[in-house]
Amino acid sequence: MVKKTHMENIRKSTRVFRVVWMTLVLIFLYAPILVMIALSFNASVSRSQWTGFTFNWYVQLFHDPTILGALKTTLEVAVIATVVSTVIGTLGAIGMHSMNTGMANALINVSYLPMTTPDIVTGVSLMLMFIFAHVPLGKWTMIMAHIAFDIPYVLFSVMPKLRQMNPNLYEAALDLGCHPIKALYKVIVPEIMPGIFTGALLAFTMSLDDFVISYFTSSDMYPNLSRIVYSSTKLGVKPTMYALSTLMFGTILVLLVLINRRTELENL
Amino acid sequence: MIQDMRLIELKGVCKQFGDTEVLHDVDLYIRKCEFITLLGPSGCGKTTLLRIIGGFEMPSSGEVLFEGKDMTGIPPYKRRINTVFQKYALFNHLNVYDNIAFGLNLKTPEQLGVTTKKEMKAEIGRRVNRMLKLVKMEGYEKRSIDALSGGQQQRIAIARALVNEPEVLLLDEPLGALDLKLRKEMQLELKAMQQQLGITFIYVTHDQEEALTMSDTIAVMNGGRIQQIGDPKGIYDEPKNAFVADFIGESNIIPGVMLEDDLVRISDTDFQCVDEGFGRNEPVDVVIRPEDIMLVGEDVGMLTGVVESVIFKGVHYEMMIVSGDYKWKVQSTTMQPAGTRVGMTIVPYNIHIMHRAEMDHIPYNERVTPAQSEEARP
């Protein structure tokens, strides 16, 4: 009997330890963001005094023409980059899938590289390339840069779907009278649609999320939201920036939860 | 009825994948309305042969003729052939109706014998419903593919192919994923459909029983070559070589020597047979089916032996009998307990003599170890 209570005690204390440890980790990760979110609702401009709850900063945010302009730019860039990279990435994945394994593996490794390269390296090198090619930095160079770093995300969402696909599906379409191109959009694309959609969602999220690459490939004439936040820190941060950052955090959070749920469902 | 017209003809078809030769100089013709089965173990080249006929693979050399015209370079979507794939390959994003209508929707109104788009829609509806009736799946039009069982998916795959009214239907182990009872039912149904529709069926399987049940003609394949072509009875009764004998049904395969016409020596015993035209003293393979060996009294048998083991198989008993240098498999409705000394007789026309097979490993009966043969002696 004594032994049993001893075991129970150990079990109890490990449980307590686990909870405490997890809480500490979460605090460490999220405390800064929680502080920011709290301050975005603080009536005072002060960063150390809570003087009351307000939505004022959020209201101001949507009356600021610079921020609204930046929001428009951000969304425009994200939508165009998502559409283009989804088309290129999907076609690329289908092409790689039908190649012989050696060649496909080489290409897959090459495509992985941009995902692991530090953003600052990608950003600087893209900037150098645009300058070298005499393309003035602006909205379109930013869009091109976003397309470039979005493609691998689409590629790696679509490839697993193609591998799971019954290899006879394409042949079945040909067998029933489809021309190869028709078989592609009537059978292959619908079959891998879940992967394409997840890829597009990821690309859109990465595009919204990006600061470093956008910073190097665009100019102050076409600021996106993250650039606005960054330049405002130089002048002393206004609480509207807290509100803006809170909204951006919330949007990305929702998108990521969505993507995770989709991948979980697909892997069932 | 099988017509005496060569619908498809393969001439000297070879296929290599890299360094491996999958098909070696295959000659084969398929008659109109024939149910032909390509039968063989996995890796024998049967599926590759089917894929070449379907247009999914190109032969490395040789040609494929359709009604006498070369169709080697013609893509699958231009062939009057449809396929039922091994894992069905149904389109999951479409419901049952749209799966079956897929091929028809790609046709022009004229091809379906109507003039307007509206009439075409009605005509497609009629044809799809006719097919659903044929495969006994009426009322399932709106179901999604995921909601169907394996057997139901199989029926839809057959309907999807047949609705296009192909000249030839290719079937690649279509019943492989079904349970035994369902498989037996589908075998009979497929055979009935084939006879009702008068379409040529080319069927691939590794199941010899399935092949014997359904086919007009069986082509037994091994190692990329056709070993024997013939009707099921001919293949079962007169296997051409040890491979065919071993693969189709059960058999005793024992090395022998042809002493002269109609006389063969097996295990130091001479047997009357009905085979002629072999060389004098030519080494041969002898095939005797287990059900063709009769158990008799010890003193009247052509061979004597000791029963080593008995297994009850339902209709008959299967006994392993040690006699001479080999273990013999014998099937009989009467049981002799293990340890009994028995005599065995075989009538001449049940002894099949074959030329030695060109195989790495001839599946001879198990040889008796010296200890066991001591036991078998009086």
Chai-1 contact restraints between the chains, C-beta under 6 A:
chainA,res_idxA,chainB,res_idxB,connection_type,confidence,min_distance_angstrom,max_distance_angstrom,comment,restraint_id
A,N166,B,K87,contact,1.0,0.0,6.0,A-B,restraint_1
A,N166,B,A89,contact,1.0,0.0,6.0,A-B,restraint_2
A,N168,B,F85,contact,1.0,0.0,6.0,A-B,restraint_3
A,N168,B,A89,contact,1.0,0.0,6.0,A-B,restraint_4
A,L169,B,A89,contact,1.0,0.0,6.0,A-B,restraint_5
A,E171,B,F56,contact,1.0,0.0,6.0,A-B,restraint_6
A,A172,B,F85,contact,1.0,0.0,6.0,A-B,restraint_7
A,A172,B,A89,contact,1.0,0.0,6.0,A-B,restraint_8
A,L174,B,P76,contact,1.0,0.0,6.0,A-B,restraint_9
A,L174,B,Y77,contact,1.0,0.0,6.0,A-B,restraint_10
A,D175,B,P76,contact,1.0,0.0,6.0,A-B,restraint_11
A,D175,B,N82,contact,1.0,0.0,6.0,A-B,restraint_12
A,D175,B,T83,contact,1.0,0.0,6.0,A-B,restraint_13
A,L176,B,F102,contact,1.0,0.0,6.0,A-B,restraint_14
A,L176,B,G103,contact,1.0,0.0,6.0,A-B,restraint_15
A,G177,B,Y77,contact,1.0,0.0,6.0,A-B,restraint_16
A,G177,B,G103,contact,1.0,0.0,6.0,A-B,restraint_17
A,G177,B,L106,contact,1.0,0.0,6.0,A-B,restraint_18
A,C178,B,Y77,contact,1.0,0.0,6.0,A-B,restraint_19
A,V187,B,F91,contact,1.0,0.0,6.0,A-B,restraint_20
A,P190,B,H93,contact,1.0,0.0,6.0,A-B,restraint_21
